[in-house]
């Protein structure tokens, strides 16, 4: 059977589906707000995928089978990420109900001193976010508590919100439980813990600079007492059994990560250990969740479903609510739809057309990393969603980094430096809207004080200019695997 020759679309024609997607997402977010990820964004992605297929088949003679194979290949590529996300959902529930996260918060809050409130706020939010893997949960719970404490102590709301968001997004960025971290590593085909270790090179200096700035601000402000901190810590200890024994769970998890145990095994073992600790230390809470005497039922619900425990403190009640495995389904759904879009863009030759244009613009390492940062920031502004921006940035630049001989971990790190941390700085982005609503502080008010978020993209470009641990070798991952064995 004779097929008409395939014509490569121009970069301008290739940008049309992206512009259409931006328009669809703008309308979706304007209509649904922060609920856009519950279905609206997914429909926008599938509709744009259909547009790509129409353009490809009608104008460039690309057969349907090519599109179908590309979508299946893309979805197969993120199968591991989907399994990880589901386990992470279980882990977040297990760590909360077992008392691991409450114990970490309890001990963390004991170190707060008014002079170092902003510094401690940033560190506590970073710790909670690392342990929960969610900046949104951290900000909506302990963040609100700290905002109240900070206001009572006389701090400007912009400074407090800046410290909260800086810490929360540091944790979100490097936590193996974070869906954005898993997404960035899987989209660029980088092993999860390899991606996290490599991010520390840019993330730690950015956080240190942010902490120095918060310390200087804290020391120059007049403050009051720490009564609210004591009240919150008391409410935690009333609801949960707080004991240093629960710290065994994060310590064991840390060892598994340090010994480079595969991420799925590490997360599964950590979930099971937290589940056992929940049975040992928090049987009363499991009874409350199950609504019966069957604590096994309570433990199972905490792993797969939503839990809501009542306390006398409204903020604490919100903090300890969990979503379990089912809470990850919106993200899984979004990833599947985004993979369809990526597949149709690839099969239609549109992604290659766009990346080919970028290759011509990028002559050296610094311009390549800077272009990735600029692209990630642009997509955050344009698509108004960090998940879609991570996927598109990873897919657009993957071939470029490969052709130029750079490791995928450089792309995954740059993507997170550019996309994840800048999303709450954009008023119309889902993250920006959500954080401004939760904290009741306008995005443009807290933006100048989100030091970590502002420094991270610049640090990514600076490290690229220095060339620290950036190798132009295609066999680096193979060598790393050999070293592990």
Long-range contacts (C-beta under 8 A, 24 or more apart in sequence): 3-61, 3-63, 4-61, 5-61, 6-60, 6-61, 6-62, 6-349, 7-59, 7-60, 7-61, 8-60, 8-349, 8-352, 8-353, 9-55, 9-59, 9-60, 9-348, 9-349, 9-350, 9-353, 10-353, 11-353, 11-354, 11-356, 11-357, 13-55, 13-59, 13-350, 13-353, 14-345, 14-349, 14-350, 14-351, 14-353, 14-354, 15-354, 16-55, 17-48, 17-51, 17-52, 17-55, 17-345, 17-350, 18-382, 18-392, 20-48, 20-51, 21-45, 21-48, 21-341, 21-383, 21-388, 22-382, 22-383, 24-48, 25-383, 25-384, 25-385, 25-388, 26-384, 26-428, 29-384, 29-385, 29-428, 29-430, 29-433, 33-433, 34-430, 34-433, 34-434, 34-437, 36-385, 36-430, 37-330, 37-331, 37-334, 37-385, 37-387, 37-430, 38-330, 39-330, 39-333, 41-334, 41-337, 41-385, 41-388, 42-333, 42-334, 42-337, 43-337, 45-334, 45-337, 45-338, 45-340, 45-341, 45-388, 46-337, 46-340, 46-341, 48-341, 49-337, 49-340, 49-341, 49-343, 49-344, 52-341, 52-344, 52-345, 52-347, 52-348, 52-350, 53-344, 53-348, 55-348, 55-350, 56-344, 56-347, 56-348, 56-349, 56-350, 60-348, 60-349, 62-347, 62-348, 62-349, 66-347, 67-343, 67-344, 67-347, 67-348, 69-347, 70-343, 70-344, 70-346, 70-347, 71-339, 71-340, 71-343, 71-344, 71-347, 72-343, 73-343, 74-339, 74-340, 74-342, 74-343, 74-346, 75-336, 75-339, 75-340, 75-343, 77-186, 77-189, 77-339, 78-186, 78-187, 78-335, 78-336, 78-339, 80-186, 80-264, 81-182, 81-183, 81-185, 81-186, 81-335, 82-332, 82-335, 82-336, 83-264, 84-182, 84-186, 84-192, 84-263, 84-264, 84-267, 85-179, 85-182, 85-328, 85-331, 85-332, 85-335, 86-325, 86-328, 86-332, 87-264, 87-267, 87-268, 87-271, 87-325, 88-133, 88-176, 88-177, 88-178, 88-179, 88-182, 88-267, 88-328, 89-304, 89-323, 89-324, 89-325, 89-326, 89-327, 89-328, 90-271, 90-303, 90-304, 90-324, 90-325, 91-133, 91-177, 91-267, 91-270, 91-271, 91-274, 92-132, 92-133, 92-134, 92-137, 92-177, 92-322, 92-323, 92-324, 92-327, 93-302, 93-303, 93-304, 93-305, 93-307, 93-322, 93-323, 93-324, 93-325, 94-271, 94-274, 94-275, 94-278, 94-302, 94-303, 95-131, 95-132, 95-249, 95-270, 95-274, 96-132, 96-302, 96-307, 96-320, 96-322, 97-278, 97-282, 97-285, 97-286, 97-289, 97-298, 97-299, 97-302, 97-307, 97-320, 97-322, 98-246, 98-249, 98-274, 98-275, 98-277, 98-278, 98-281, 98-282, 99-240, 99-241, 99-242, 99-243, 99-246, 99-277, 99-278, 99-281, 99-282, 100-131, 100-246, 100-247, 100-249, 100-250, 100-274, 100-277, 101-128, 101-131, 101-132, 102-236, 102-239, 102-240, 102-242, 102-320, 103-240, 103-242, 103-243, 103-244, 103-246, 103-247, 104-128, 104-131, 104-247, 104-250, 105-142, 105-236, 105-319, 106-233, 106-236, 106-237, 106-242, 109-229, 109-232, 109-233, 110-233, 112-149, 112-226, 112-229, 113-226, 114-153, 114-218, 114-223, 114-224, 114-225, 114-226, 115-218, 115-219, 115-223, 116-215, 116-218, 116-219, 117-149, 117-150, 117-153, 117-155, 117-218, 117-223, 118-150, 118-155, 118-159, 118-160, 118-163, 118-214, 118-215, 118-217, 118-218, 119-163, 119-211, 119-214, 119-215, 119-218, 121-146, 121-150, 121-160, 121-163, 121-164, 121-167, 121-214, 122-163, 122-164, 122-166, 122-167, 122-170, 122-207, 122-210, 122-211, 122-214, 122-452, 123-167, 123-211, 124-167, 125-163, 125-164, 125-165, 125-166, 125-167, 125-168, 125-170, 125-171, 126-167, 126-168, 126-170, 126-171, 126-207, 127-167, 127-171, 128-168, 128-171, 129-167, 129-168, 129-169, 129-170, 129-171, 129-172, 129-175, 129-178, 130-170, 130-171, 130-174, 130-175, 130-177, 131-171, 131-175, 131-177, 131-250, 132-171, 132-175, 132-177, 133-171, 133-172, 133-175, 133-176, 133-177, 133-178, 133-179, 133-181, 134-172, 134-177, 134-178, 134-179, 135-165, 135-168, 135-169, 135-171, 135-172, 135-178, 135-424, 135-431, 136-431, 136-434, 136-435, 136-438, 138-164, 138-167, 138-168, 138-171, 138-172, 139-164, 139-165, 139-168, 139-435, 139-438, 139-439, 140-318, 140-438, 141-315, 141-318, 141-319, 141-320, 142-319, 143-168, 143-438, 143-439, 144-315, 144-318, 144-438, 144-439, 145-228, 145-232, 145-315, 145-316, 145-319, 147-439, 147-441, 148-228, 148-315, 149-226, 149-228, 149-229, 149-232, 152-224, 152-225, 152-227, 152-228, 153-223, 153-224, 153-225, 153-226, 154-221, 154-222, 154-223, 154-224, 155-221, 155-223, 157-439, 157-441, 157-445, 157-446, 158-441, 158-445, 158-446, 158-448, 158-449, 159-214, 159-217, 159-449, 161-435, 161-439, 161-441, 161-445, 161-446, 161-449, 161-450, 162-446, 162-447, 162-448, 162-449, 162-450, 162-451, 163-214, 163-449, 164-439, 165-424, 165-435, 165-446, 165-450, 165-453, 166-207, 166-210, 166-214, 166-450, 166-451, 166-452, 166-453, 167-452, 169-420, 169-421, 169-424, 169-450, 169-452, 169-453, 170-203, 170-206, 170-207, 170-452, 172-420, 173-199, 173-203, 173-416, 173-420, 173-421, 173-456, 174-199, 174-200, 174-203, 176-257, 176-263, 176-266, 176-267, 177-267, 179-328, 179-331, 179-387, 180-386, 180-387, 180-390, 180-416, 180-419, 180-420, 181-416, 181-420, 183-335, 183-387, 183-390, 183-391, 184-390, 184-394, 184-412, 184-415, 184-416, 184-419, 184-420, 185-412, 187-390, 187-391, 187-394, 187-395, 187-398, 187-412, 187-415, 188-394, 188-398, 188-408, 188-409, 188-411, 188-412, 188-415, 189-398, 189-408, 190-407, 190-408, 190-409, 190-411, 190-412, 191-263, 191-477, 192-263, 193-257, 193-260, 193-263, 194-409, 194-477, 194-480, 195-409, 195-412, 195-413, 198-409, 198-410, 198-412, 198-413, 198-469, 199-412, 199-413, 199-416, 199-417, 201-413, 201-463, 201-468, 201-469, 202-413, 202-417, 202-456, 202-459, 202-460, 202-463, 203-456, 205-459, 206-452, 206-455, 206-456, 206-459, 207-452, 209-451, 209-455, 210-451, 210-452, 210-455, 213-451, 214-451, 231-313, 232-313, 232-315, 232-316, 235-311, 235-312, 235-313, 235-316, 236-316, 238-311, 238-312, 239-285, 239-309, 239-311, 239-316, 239-320, 240-282, 240-285, 241-281, 241-282, 243-281, 245-277, 245-281, 246-277, 246-281, 248-273, 248-277, 249-273, 249-274, 249-277, 260-484, 271-303, 275-299, 275-302, 275-303, 278-302, 285-309, 331-387, 334-387, 334-388, 335-387, 335-391, 338-387, 338-388, 338-391, 338-392, 339-391, 342-391, 342-392, 342-395, 345-395, 346-395, 351-395, 351-396, 352-399, 354-396, 355-396, 355-397, 355-399, 355-400, 358-396, 358-397, 358-400, 359-400, 359-403, 362-400, 362-404, 365-406, 365-464, 365-467, 365-470, 365-472, 366-461, 366-464, 366-465, 368-400, 368-401, 368-404, 368-406, 368-464, 369-410, 369-414, 369-460, 369-461, 369-464, 370-461, 370-464, 371-397, 372-397, 372-411, 372-414, 372-415, 372-418, 373-414, 373-417, 373-418, 373-457, 373-460, 373-461, 374-418, 375-418, 376-414, 376-415, 376-417, 376-418, 376-419, 376-422, 376-457, 377-418, 377-419, 377-422, 377-457, 379-419, 380-418, 380-419, 380-422, 380-423, 380-426, 380-429, 381-426, 381-429, 384-426, 384-428, 384-429, 384-430, 385-423, 385-429, 385-430, 386-419, 386-420, 386-423, 386-429, 386-430, 386-431, 389-419, 389-423, 390-415, 390-416, 390-419, 390-420, 393-418, 393-419, 402-474, 404-472, 405-472, 405-473, 405-474, 406-470, 406-471, 406-472, 407-471, 407-473, 407-476, 407-477, 408-477, 410-470, 413-460, 414-460, 414-464, 417-456, 417-457, 417-459, 417-460, 418-457, 418-460, 421-452, 421-453, 421-456, 421-457, 422-453, 422-456, 422-457, 424-450, 424-453, 425-450, 425-453, 425-454
